[in-house]
Amino acid sequence: MSSQRPSFAKRQRETDLKDKARQKRERRAVKADNPNQTKGPQIAWDEAVRYVESPMPPESSATPGADGADVDPNTSAPDAPQR
């Protein structure tokens, strides 16, 4: 575009903007002529939804004893005083 004269480049930009505005007006007119009767996406009420149980049990936490199940209550922490 550097070889074009500045006035031609300006005219080309203005023409492109007008074309885009015209296309936008046409799209809006089509949309206004055919309004949606409902709001949002349609729900497929006729499709059945079934629960499928997972074949694998859920993964437990990565660190043992995080939930307190693997901790021996008879042992104490090394820096805790013995009673």
Phi and psi in radians as a Rosetta constraint file:
Dihedral C 1 N 2 CA 2 C 2 CIRCULARHARMONIC -1.229 0.35
Dihedral N 2 CA 2 C 2 N 3 CIRCULARHARMONIC -0.364 0.35
Dihedral C 2 N 3 CA 3 C 3 CIRCULARHARMONIC -1.435 0.35
Dihedral N 3 CA 3 C 3 N 4 CIRCULARHARMONIC -0.197 0.35
Dihedral C 3 N 4 CA 4 C 4 CIRCULARHARMONIC -1.430 0.35
Dihedral N 4 CA 4 C 4 N 5 CIRCULARHARMONIC 2.646 0.35
Dihedral C 4 N 5 CA 5 C 5 CIRCULARHARMONIC -1.265 0.35
Dihedral N 5 CA 5 C 5 N 6 CIRCULARHARMONIC 2.578 0.35
Dihedral C 5 N 6 CA 6 C 6 CIRCULARHARMONIC -1.022 0.35
Dihedral N 6 CA 6 C 6 N 7 CIRCULARHARMONIC -0.653 0.35
Dihedral C 6 N 7 CA 7 C 7 CIRCULARHARMONIC -1.184 0.35
Dihedral N 7 CA 7 C 7 N 8 CIRCULARHARMONIC -0.632 0.35
Dihedral C 7 N 8 CA 8 C 8 CIRCULARHARMONIC -1.199 0.35
Dihedral N 8 CA 8 C 8 N 9 CIRCULARHARMONIC -0.711 0.35
Dihedral C 8 N 9 CA 9 C 9 CIRCULARHARMONIC -1.092 0.35
Dihedral N 9 CA 9 C 9 N 10 CIRCULARHARMONIC -0.719 0.35
Dihedral C 9 N 10 CA 10 C 10 CIRCULARHARMONIC -1.114 0.35
Dihedral N 10 CA 10 C 10 N 11 CIRCULARHARMONIC -0.776 0.35
Dihedral C 10 N 11 CA 11 C 11 CIRCULARHARMONIC -1.096 0.35
Dihedral N 11 CA 11 C 11 N 12 CIRCULARHARMONIC -0.690 0.35
Dihedral C 11 N 12 CA 12 C 12 CIRCULARHARMONIC -1.123 0.35
Dihedral N 12 CA 12 C 12 N 13 CIRCULARHARMONIC -0.745 0.35
Dihedral C 12 N 13 CA 13 C 13 CIRCULARHARMONIC -1.078 0.35
Dihedral N 13 CA 13 C 13 N 14 CIRCULARHARMONIC -0.764 0.35
Dihedral C 13 N 14 CA 14 C 14 CIRCULARHARMONIC -1.101 0.35
Dihedral N 14 CA 14 C 14 N 15 CIRCULARHARMONIC -0.709 0.35
Dihedral C 14 N 15 CA 15 C 15 CIRCULARHARMONIC -1.126 0.35
Dihedral N 15 CA 15 C 15 N 16 CIRCULARHARMONIC -0.737 0.35
Dihedral C 15 N 16 CA 16 C 16 CIRCULARHARMONIC -1.086 0.35
Dihedral N 16 CA 16 C 16 N 17 CIRCULARHARMONIC -0.745 0.35
Dihedral C 16 N 17 CA 17 C 17 CIRCULARHARMONIC -1.104 0.35
Dihedral N 17 CA 17 C 17 N 18 CIRCULARHARMONIC -0.726 0.35
Dihedral C 17 N 18 CA 18 C 18 CIRCULARHARMONIC -1.122 0.35
Dihedral N 18 CA 18 C 18 N 19 CIRCULARHARMONIC -0.697 0.35
Dihedral C 18 N 19 CA 19 C 19 CIRCULARHARMONIC -1.117 0.35
Dihedral N 19 CA 19 C 19 N 20 CIRCULARHARMONIC -0.753 0.35
Dihedral C 19 N 20 CA 20 C 20 CIRCULARHARMONIC -1.116 0.35
Dihedral N 20 CA 20 C 20 N 21 CIRCULARHARMONIC -0.703 0.35
Dihedral C 20 N 21 CA 21 C 21 CIRCULARHARMONIC -1.140 0.35
Dihedral N 21 CA 21 C 21 N 22 CIRCULARHARMONIC -0.692 0.35
Dihedral C 21 N 22 CA 22 C 22 CIRCULARHARMONIC -1.120 0.35
Dihedral N 22 CA 22 C 22 N 23 CIRCULARHARMONIC -0.770 0.35
Dihedral C 22 N 23 CA 23 C 23 CIRCULARHARMONIC -1.105 0.35
Dihedral N 23 CA 23 C 23 N 24 CIRCULARHARMONIC -0.663 0.35
Dihedral C 23 N 24 CA 24 C 24 CIRCULARHARMONIC -1.144 0.35
Dihedral N 24 CA 24 C 24 N 25 CIRCULARHARMONIC -0.756 0.35
Dihedral C 24 N 25 CA 25 C 25 CIRCULARHARMONIC -1.064 0.35
Dihedral N 25 CA 25 C 25 N 26 CIRCULARHARMONIC -0.703 0.35
Dihedral C 25 N 26 CA 26 C 26 CIRCULARHARMONIC -1.123 0.35
Dihedral N 26 CA 26 C 26 N 27 CIRCULARHARMONIC -0.752 0.35
Dihedral C 26 N 27 CA 27 C 27 CIRCULARHARMONIC -1.101 0.35
Dihedral N 27 CA 27 C 27 N 28 CIRCULARHARMONIC -0.734 0.35
Dihedral C 27 N 28 CA 28 C 28 CIRCULARHARMONIC -1.141 0.35
Dihedral N 28 CA 28 C 28 N 29 CIRCULARHARMONIC -0.660 0.35
Dihedral C 28 N 29 CA 29 C 29 CIRCULARHARMONIC -1.130 0.35
Dihedral N 29 CA 29 C 29 N 30 CIRCULARHARMONIC -0.719 0.35
Dihedral C 29 N 30 CA 30 C 30 CIRCULARHARMONIC -1.109 0.35
Dihedral N 30 CA 30 C 30 N 31 CIRCULARHARMONIC -0.738 0.35
Dihedral C 30 N 31 CA 31 C 31 CIRCULARHARMONIC -1.164 0.35
Dihedral N 31 CA 31 C 31 N 32 CIRCULARHARMONIC -0.637 0.35
Dihedral C 31 N 32 CA 32 C 32 CIRCULARHARMONIC -1.235 0.35
Dihedral N 32 CA 32 C 32 N 33 CIRCULARHARMONIC -0.541 0.35
Dihedral C 32 N 33 CA 33 C 33 CIRCULARHARMONIC -1.270 0.35
Dihedral N 33 CA 33 C 33 N 34 CIRCULARHARMONIC -0.480 0.35
Dihedral C 33 N 34 CA 34 C 34 CIRCULARHARMONIC -2.105 0.35
Dihedral N 34 CA 34 C 34 N 35 CIRCULARHARMONIC 1.300 0.35
Dihedral C 34 N 35 CA 35 C 35 CIRCULARHARMONIC -1.247 0.35
Dihedral N 35 CA 35 C 35 N 36 CIRCULARHARMONIC 2.642 0.35
Dihedral C 35 N 36 CA 36 C 36 CIRCULARHARMONIC -1.254 0.35
Dihedral N 36 CA 36 C 36 N 37 CIRCULARHARMONIC 2.420 0.35
Dihedral C 36 N 37 CA 37 C 37 CIRCULARHARMONIC -1.469 0.35
Dihedral N 37 CA 37 C 37 N 38 CIRCULARHARMONIC -0.347 0.35
Dihedral C 37 N 38 CA 38 C 38 CIRCULARHARMONIC -2.196 0.35
Dihedral N 38 CA 38 C 38 N 39 CIRCULARHARMONIC 2.863 0.35
Dihedral C 38 N 39 CA 39 C 39 CIRCULARHARMONIC -1.712 0.35
Dihedral N 39 CA 39 C 39 N 40 CIRCULARHARMONIC 2.448 0.35
Dihedral C 39 N 40 CA 40 C 40 CIRCULARHARMONIC 1.263 0.35
Dihedral N 40 CA 40 C 40 N 41 CIRCULARHARMONIC -3.093 0.35
Dihedral C 40 N 41 CA 41 C 41 CIRCULARHARMONIC -1.251 0.35
Dihedral N 41 CA 41 C 41 N 42 CIRCULARHARMONIC 2.648 0.35
Dihedral C 41 N 42 CA 42 C 42 CIRCULARHARMONIC -1.308 0.35
Dihedral N 42 CA 42 C 42 N 43 CIRCULARHARMONIC 2.456 0.35
Dihedral C 42 N 43 CA 43 C 43 CIRCULARHARMONIC -1.653 0.35
Dihedral N 43 CA 43 C 43 N 44 CIRCULARHARMONIC 2.279 0.35
Dihedral C 43 N 44 CA 44 C 44 CIRCULARHARMONIC -1.486 0.35
Dihedral N 44 CA 44 C 44 N 45 CIRCULARHARMONIC 1.518 0.35
Dihedral C 44 N 45 CA 45 C 45 CIRCULARHARMONIC -1.210 0.35
Dihedral N 45 CA 45 C 45 N 46 CIRCULARHARMONIC -0.426 0.35
Dihedral C 45 N 46 CA 46 C 46 CIRCULARHARMONIC -1.451 0.35
Dihedral N 46 CA 46 C 46 N 47 CIRCULARHARMONIC -0.150 0.35
Dihedral C 46 N 47 CA 47 C 47 CIRCULARHARMONIC -1.493 0.35
Dihedral N 47 CA 47 C 47 N 48 CIRCULARHARMONIC 2.274 0.35
Dihedral C 47 N 48 CA 48 C 48 CIRCULARHARMONIC -1.404 0.35
Dihedral N 48 CA 48 C 48 N 49 CIRCULARHARMONIC 2.462 0.35
Dihedral C 48 N 49 CA 49 C 49 CIRCULARHARMONIC -2.005 0.35
Dihedral N 49 CA 49 C 49 N 50 CIRCULARHARMONIC 2.215 0.35
Dihedral C 49 N 50 CA 50 C 50 CIRCULARHARMONIC -2.129 0.35
Dihedral N 50 CA 50 C 50 N 51 CIRCULARHARMONIC 2.491 0.35
Dihedral C 50 N 51 CA 51 C 51 CIRCULARHARMONIC -1.426 0.35
Dihedral N 51 CA 51 C 51 N 52 CIRCULARHARMONIC 2.257 0.35
Dihedral C 51 N 52 CA 52 C 52 CIRCULARHARMONIC -2.054 0.35
Dihedral N 52 CA 52 C 52 N 53 CIRCULARHARMONIC 2.050 0.35
Dihedral C 52 N 53 CA 53 C 53 CIRCULARHARMONIC -1.299 0.35
Dihedral N 53 CA 53 C 53 N 54 CIRCULARHARMONIC 2.428 0.35
Dihedral C 53 N 54 CA 54 C 54 CIRCULARHARMONIC -1.223 0.35
Dihedral N 54 CA 54 C 54 N 55 CIRCULARHARMONIC 2.349 0.35
Dihedral C 54 N 55 CA 55 C 55 CIRCULARHARMONIC -1.254 0.35
Dihedral N 55 CA 55 C 55 N 56 CIRCULARHARMONIC -0.427 0.35
Dihedral C 55 N 56 CA 56 C 56 CIRCULARHARMONIC -1.800 0.35
Dihedral N 56 CA 56 C 56 N 57 CIRCULARHARMONIC 2.430 0.35
Dihedral C 56 N 57 CA 57 C 57 CIRCULARHARMONIC -1.201 0.35
Dihedral N 57 CA 57 C 57 N 58 CIRCULARHARMONIC 2.735 0.35
Dihedral C 57 N 58 CA 58 C 58 CIRCULARHARMONIC -1.118 0.35
Dihedral N 58 CA 58 C 58 N 59 CIRCULARHARMONIC 2.555 0.35
Dihedral C 58 N 59 CA 59 C 59 CIRCULARHARMONIC -1.172 0.35
Dihedral N 59 CA 59 C 59 N 60 CIRCULARHARMONIC 2.403 0.35
Dihedral C 59 N 60 CA 60 C 60 CIRCULARHARMONIC -1.475 0.35
Dihedral N 60 CA 60 C 60 N 61 CIRCULARHARMONIC 3.022 0.35
Dihedral C 60 N 61 CA 61 C 61 CIRCULARHARMONIC -1.132 0.35
Dihedral N 61 CA 61 C 61 N 62 CIRCULARHARMONIC 2.724 0.35
Dihedral C 61 N 62 CA 62 C 62 CIRCULARHARMONIC -1.271 0.35
Dihedral N 62 CA 62 C 62 N 63 CIRCULARHARMONIC -0.523 0.35
Dihedral C 62 N 63 CA 63 C 63 CIRCULARHARMONIC -1.683 0.35
Dihedral N 63 CA 63 C 63 N 64 CIRCULARHARMONIC 2.275 0.35
Dihedral C 63 N 64 CA 64 C 64 CIRCULARHARMONIC -1.214 0.35
Dihedral N 64 CA 64 C 64 N 65 CIRCULARHARMONIC 2.443 0.35
Dihedral C 64 N 65 CA 65 C 65 CIRCULARHARMONIC 1.464 0.35
Dihedral N 65 CA 65 C 65 N 66 CIRCULARHARMONIC 0.132 0.35
Dihedral C 65 N 66 CA 66 C 66 CIRCULARHARMONIC -1.160 0.35
Dihedral N 66 CA 66 C 66 N 67 CIRCULARHARMONIC -0.568 0.35
Dihedral C 66 N 67 CA 67 C 67 CIRCULARHARMONIC -1.661 0.35
Dihedral N 67 CA 67 C 67 N 68 CIRCULARHARMONIC -0.052 0.35
Dihedral C 67 N 68 CA 68 C 68 CIRCULARHARMONIC 1.613 0.35
Dihedral N 68 CA 68 C 68 N 69 CIRCULARHARMONIC -0.038 0.35
Dihedral C 68 N 69 CA 69 C 69 CIRCULARHARMONIC -1.358 0.35
Dihedral N 69 CA 69 C 69 N 70 CIRCULARHARMONIC -0.568 0.35
Dihedral C 69 N 70 CA 70 C 70 CIRCULARHARMONIC -1.673 0.35
Dihedral N 70 CA 70 C 70 N 71 CIRCULARHARMONIC 0.090 0.35
Dihedral C 70 N 71 CA 71 C 71 CIRCULARHARMONIC -1.567 0.35
Dihedral N 71 CA 71 C 71 N 72 CIRCULARHARMONIC 2.293 0.35
Dihedral C 71 N 72 CA 72 C 72 CIRCULARHARMONIC -1.444 0.35
Dihedral N 72 CA 72 C 72 N 73 CIRCULARHARMONIC 2.083 0.35
Dihedral C 72 N 73 CA 73 C 73 CIRCULARHARMONIC -1.205 0.35
Dihedral N 73 CA 73 C 73 N 74 CIRCULARHARMONIC -0.301 0.35
Dihedral C 73 N 74 CA 74 C 74 CIRCULARHARMONIC -1.410 0.35
Dihedral N 74 CA 74 C 74 N 75 CIRCULARHARMONIC -0.300 0.35
Dihedral C 74 N 75 CA 75 C 75 CIRCULARHARMONIC -1.671 0.35
Dihedral N 75 CA 75 C 75 N 76 CIRCULARHARMONIC 2.590 0.35
Dihedral C 75 N 76 CA 76 C 76 CIRCULARHARMONIC -2.066 0.35
Dihedral N 76 CA 76 C 76 N 77 CIRCULARHARMONIC 2.930 0.35
Dihedral C 76 N 77 CA 77 C 77 CIRCULARHARMONIC -1.197 0.35
Dihedral N 77 CA 77 C 77 N 78 CIRCULARHARMONIC 2.632 0.35
Dihedral C 77 N 78 CA 78 C 78 CIRCULARHARMONIC -1.110 0.35
Dihedral N 78 CA 78 C 78 N 79 CIRCULARHARMONIC -0.552 0.35
Dihedral C 78 N 79 CA 79 C 79 CIRCULARHARMONIC -1.665 0.35
Dihedral N 79 CA 79 C 79 N 80 CIRCULARHARMONIC 0.094 0.35
Dihedral C 79 N 80 CA 80 C 80 CIRCULARHARMONIC -1.466 0.35
Dihedral N 80 CA 80 C 80 N 81 CIRCULARHARMONIC 2.409 0.35
Dihedral C 80 N 81 CA 81 C 81 CIRCULARHARMONIC -1.213 0.35
Dihedral N 81 CA 81 C 81 N 82 CIRCULARHARMONIC 2.458 0.35
Dihedral C 81 N 82 CA 82 C 82 CIRCULARHARMONIC -1.440 0.35
Dihedral N 82 CA 82 C 82 N 83 CIRCULARHARMONIC 2.484 0.35
